[in-house]
Amino acid sequence: MDRKQRFAVLGGVCVTVATLAGFGAYSLLNNDEGDGGSDTVAERDDDKPSEEVPSGPPTEEETTETAGAFLTAWADGDTEAAAELTDDPEAALAALAVLTENDAVGALALEPGAVDDTAVAYEVAYEVTHDEQVQELGYASELAVVRDEESGEVLVDWAPAVVHPLLTEGQSLQIGPRGELPPVEVLAEDGSELTAEEYPGLVPVLNEMRERYAEESGGDAGSAVVIADAEGEAVETLLELAEPVAGQVPTTLDPALQQAAEAAVADTGQGSVVAIQPSTGAIRAIANAEPDGTDIALEGSYAPGSTFKIVTASLLLEQGLADPGAKHPCPKFFEHGGWEFQNLDEFEIENGTFADSFARSCNTAFISQAPELADDDLGAHARNHFGLGLEWQTGATTMDGRVPVEQQAQMAAQLIGQGAVRMNPLTMASVSATVKNGAFAQPHLVPADFAELELATTDGPLPHADQLRALMNRTATNGTAAEAMAGLSGDIGGKTGSAEVDGQEKPNAWFTAYRDDLAAAAVVPNSGHGGEFAGPVVAEVLAAAP
């Protein structure tokens, strides 16, 4: 998008300077003779034969000559010559060009006024053309003349007010678009506007939507003559050329679910949650408890803990290494690659099934299968069936999951969502959505046709989806997720997670679940057990769905 049309400086103009008694008669209207007024330039003190450096305030004659030469050069478009007649040529050079280097400005006229001691008043008038409409702007200004103490030269005392009387240090006169981007309204699925005031948890997303889709939104920044601060922001409008027109960016967000998500994370510190419609992949809610921080919901990169056992269970079912109703080992400890892994509080399940181990989140039941797996099995399965690690075009900046190839103990750790596995609420909500839908539907925040998104796809239906739904349902009704999911009706499933982090006092709490055609996931960093701290966040969002 090429919208960096900062308020351009003015130029390409027809200029005139009226006669002022005492200035001498001079014309600046298409001057074709000589060098644009050099005949009227006051003689420099250093050209005089006298070795004595003049001192004291400029005389009225010196004031008249210097001011006249300055206005002549400026009006002729010779900003370098005009700037050299000031006591700050570098600052003056850029500022003076404001009225000489923009094709939108024409008929520039400078009309000198009275001389008062070392001050000279003058009138500025010019025309500004926008969309073939011509408007006039005029104002009075004033300059002062001083004598340089070292050289004795008489110079214009440079100040921003020379260009416009309201200009102060650090400000500039700017003419053109009001900014690089037009105002943009981000809309919910029902067409209502999503604002930062009403949905503070959406602030990172709203900011990105406005910038990313400014051009596609159909908005117009508007155009004006303004006084702008050092950052280019308008502080006062002198002439409105065209009113700003707000553009619109549609999203898949649901206002009711978004409100529920905002409320759910409000008291969690750094908690974040994402909700997705499994049947379509449409993102229905995004909320970050810290809107001014990192967008954890979409861009976070955390070990997901035992919530990732959903993906591992899918892999084990596909490879025939587990069966929900079959006996499956869940010892207190299991060693692999030189590491000894254990369950929370060193529990074990004697003569239990794989469904028992999944519902109670037994670490060793998954780690024990590491010797039967190739190093790249988990990452390949995550990509091919859950879309994790593929490049998602969601319409926003996202981290789309990371399951790198690891070996020995690190590979085993990945089976329980530790090691180098990295996820966020978006990707873990997608995992639950994939199980519920029976196939991966890439999450997206804006309609695919609006943003011309190319949605990522996987290798067809999810293997053993029915068995995975049964495992998640049992966990939500009789396992570690049951307390958080209590009271939710419909087709439900869930999984808890508590990811240990080196140097962190408490684990990151994770929870992912679905209810009918809505899936959600949340993380609450440095809080505790997933069912206790992240579970209520997800349950509150799921409960808000019809």
MOKAMO-V402956 format. One record per backbone hydrogen bond with DSSP energy under -0.5 kcal/mol. NH is the residue of the N-H (numbers start at 0). CO is the residue of the C=O. If there is no record, write none. Layout:
NH,CO
NH,CO
//
This chain:
2,0
4,2
5,3
7,174
9,97
10,100
10,101
11,99
14,12
15,107
17,109
22,19
23,19
29,27
35,32
39,36
40,37
46,43
47,44
62,58
63,59
64,60
65,61
66,62
67,63
68,64
69,65
70,66
71,67
72,68
73,69
74,70
75,71
76,73
77,72
78,76
81,77
82,78
83,79
84,80
84,81
85,82
86,155
91,87
92,88
93,89
94,90
95,91
96,92
97,94
98,95
99,9
99,96
100,9
100,96
104,10
104,101
105,126
107,13
108,124
109,15
110,108
110,122
111,17
111,109
112,120
115,113
115,118
116,114
117,115
118,115
119,142
120,113
121,140
122,110
123,138
124,108
125,136
126,105
127,134
128,103
129,132
132,129
133,131
134,127
136,125
138,123
140,121
142,119
144,117
145,154
147,152
151,147
154,145
154,152
155,84
156,143
157,155
161,158
162,159
163,159
166,163
170,167
171,227
173,171
173,225
174,7
175,223
177,221
184,246
185,183
186,184
186,248
187,191
188,252
190,187
193,185
194,192
198,194
201,198
202,199
205,201
206,202
207,203
208,204
209,205
210,206
211,207
212,208
213,210
216,212
217,214
218,213
219,244
222,241
223,175
224,238
225,173
225,223
226,235
227,171
227,225
228,232
231,228
234,226
235,226
237,224
237,235
238,224
240,222
240,238
241,222
244,219
246,182
247,216
248,184
250,186
251,444
253,283
254,252
257,253
258,254
259,255
260,256
261,257
262,258
263,259
264,260
265,261
267,264
269,267
271,522
272,286
273,520
274,284
275,518
276,281
277,275
279,276
280,276
282,443
283,274
283,281
284,274
286,272
287,200
288,270
290,288
292,289
295,293
298,294
299,294
299,295
301,422
304,416
306,303
307,304
308,305
309,306
310,307
311,307
312,308
313,309
314,310
315,311
316,312
317,313
318,314
319,316
320,315
321,315
325,322
327,351
329,348
333,340
335,338
338,335
340,333
340,338
342,331
345,342
346,343
348,329
349,347
351,348
353,322
353,325
354,323
356,352
357,353
358,354
359,355
360,356
360,357
361,356
362,360
365,361
365,362
366,362
367,363
368,365
369,366
371,368
372,369
376,373
379,375
380,376
381,377
382,378
383,379
384,380
385,380
385,381
386,382
387,381
388,399
389,386
391,389
393,391
393,395
398,297
399,397
401,421
405,374
409,406
410,406
411,407
412,408
413,409
414,410
414,411
415,412
416,413
417,412
420,417
421,401
422,301
425,296
427,423
428,424
429,425
430,426
431,427
432,428
433,429
434,430
435,431
436,432
437,433
438,433
441,455
443,280
444,393
445,393
450,446
451,447
452,447
454,452
458,383
459,457
461,437
464,461
467,463
468,464
469,465
470,466
471,467
472,468
473,469
474,470
475,471
476,472
477,473
478,473
478,474
479,358
480,474
481,474
481,478
484,480
485,481
485,482
487,484
491,489
492,513
493,471
494,511
496,509
498,507
499,497
503,500
507,498
508,506
508,523
509,496
510,521
511,494
512,519
513,492
514,517
515,490
517,514
518,275
519,512
520,273
521,510
522,271
523,508
526,506
526,523
527,506
532,528
533,529
534,529
537,533
538,534
539,535
540,536
541,537
542,538
543,539
543,540
544,541
//
